[in-house]
């Protein structure tokens, strides 16, 4: 089974907003969606199973805006109570609940992503 170590930056401004990036429509695991995590993806029509370890790096910034490259369409500083207004994948929402950024029932860290 393939393995991957992923560092997830959870960057917070002093005002409580978090940095999110938007993937372009033509690339990435979650095209056109806002997020900061990667949990599962499809290659063509086949689903790949992979053992993934997420290291969530939580930090507070001085509030300067990031400079993004061509990998992303945009960035936004999003308050926790505004997350529902953005198209985010479920894996990002699970992570936000698990670390206490948004409320809701916490989803087990070992969610079964192999189900269709």
ZABA-404013 format. One record per atom (N, C-alpha, C): x, y, z. Coordinates in steps of 0.001 Angstrom, whole numbers, plus 500000, padded with zeros to 6 digits. Layout:
N
XYZ...
//
This chain:
116
500845498827500000500000500000500000500897501245500000500520502210499198501268503458499150501128504208500460502140505012500785502123505830502003502466507263501645501869508179502396502158509591502167502091510344503488503072511209503706503101512090504867502729513481504371501693514072504975501205515369504519501210516351505675501857517485505464501852518559506456500745519524506058499809519746506968498664520610506711498857521900507497499086523009506815499235524272507543497866524862507879497623525050509140496401525690509617496827527077510109496747528051509205497305529385509469496182530325509878496336530897511061495318531770511657495871533180511809495034534140511445495361535548511688494933535909513099495442537000513611495092537442514969493592537709515127492889538030514038491454538303514121490605537028514097491245535850514041490514534594514087490188533993512731490549534660511651490314534116510312491434533149509931491086532153509103492044531148508668492315531286507177493537530960506785493937531049505382493479529809504625492754530026503540492326528965502639492784529311501229493014528285500439493378528487499036492325527821498157492194528324496953491237527757496005492002527090494868491672525829494660492307525086493577491684525495492245492485525523491173491916525797489854490997524659489410490133524943488482489184523945487992489856522791487259491042523006486720491687522008485875492773521189486569492975521354487893494044520588488527493759520362489997494523519481490551494430519235491977493463518128492328493489517767493578492654516701494087491191517142494178490984518379494571489639518921494714489510520170493846489394519995492521489380521139491614488243522115491899488599523394491925487618524455492117487145524642493545487700523885494477487251523988495862488282524675496742487773525191497859488614525839498858489073524803499876490299524921500337490769523988501343492218524165501701492718523207502422494128523141502786494568521707503001493704520689502760494071519285503003493897518442501760494480517264501834494334516255500802494083514935501521493024514207501171492742512958501873492561511767500941491940511947499815491746510832498878491481511424497512491744510661496490491462511177495166491242510035494202490695510386493063490478509404492010491454509696490883491982508655490311492827508772489129492031508135488010491488508952487142490562508440486147489316507965486872488908506745486623487723506234487303488089505283488440489384505081488675489780504150489735490127504908491007489713504369492123490016504968493416491258504292493960492184505085494476493406504544495041493304504509496556493818503452497148493875503351498594495296503665499025495404504507500066496715504948500501496695505174502005497757504839502664497921505118504084498513506524504187497777507438504830498216508825504902498315509276506349499392509992506646499587510575507966499549512085507790498635512725508534498494514179508465499121514807509696500025515724509479500590516512510558499995517904510439499166518281511395498512519587511337499386520581512082499898521535511317500778522564511841499947523825512034499637524141513282498804525294513591499687526460514019499465527610513404500268528777513745499447530052513541499917531129514111499291532437513954500269533330513200499742534061512232500573534934511417500350536390511813501227537242511334501098538672511604500063539332510707499439538543509825498345539071509015498704539465507605499959539349507241500316539669505853499680538670504902499286539127503735498707538232502742499804537403502081499496536150501765500494535307501095500613535677499631501694535246499040501874535348497597501652533939497066500652533778496205500363532444495681500942532293494278501250531063493930501781530810492597500686530248491692501094529754490531500123529296489533499393528018489929499784527387491033499082526182491481497682526487492003497425527732492380496163528091493016495495529249492281494154529304492391493408530398491766493301531623492658493190531399493965492958532525494879493237532086496308493238533063497206493300532778498633492279533656499324491905533273500523490962534073501309491221533819502788491015534849503576491022534722505036489565534531505438489247533371505998487860532999506259487638532800507753486623533476508282486247533302509684485537531961509842485673531306510986485020530007511186483524530019510882482838531088511234481390531130510992481033531419509536482026531619508666481798531846507240482122530618506387482639529554506998483086528381506234481972527769505397480740527801505883479627527211505132479351527932503822479839529130503670479610529912502444480562529521501315481568528703501623482596528350500654482467526882500262482765526593499008482732525226498493484007524522498956483880523773500059485006523019500619484680521546500560485697520744500330485485519302500318485231518797501735484614517638501822484242517089503128485458516794503993486573516410503405487772516132504186488263517394504904488160518537504251488545519795504895487601520095506051486309519912505844485339520153506923485558519200508104485888517944507828486183516988508892487365517484509714488418517907509037489605518412509735489261519632510572488476520558510021488091521758510766487301521406512028486441520405511933485695519962513126486624519299514133487514518457513651488395517710514545489340518625515334489754519719514744490667520624515453489925521751516156488586521741516087487792522701516834487594524060516193487889524177514897487682525459514210486201525692513961485493524661513514484050524764513323483369523739514224482115524004514543481386523088515417480727521997514599480249521021515294479598519887514663480178518620515238479528517538514948479998516257515459481347515928514839482285515604515688483609515219515192483501513892514465484190513796513347484214512570512576485473511807512956485392510494513154486590509733513524487713509947512534488929509989513032490083510181512172490258509028511209489685507879511509489835506709510639488586506516509799488060507604509223486868507464508391487178506572507203486225505784506776486409504829505694486220505518504358487335505927503746487278506636502473487175505676501293487172504376501569487099503412500469485670503208499981484691503695500733483298503547500308482994504525499179482182504131498217481847505033497091480976506184497533
//
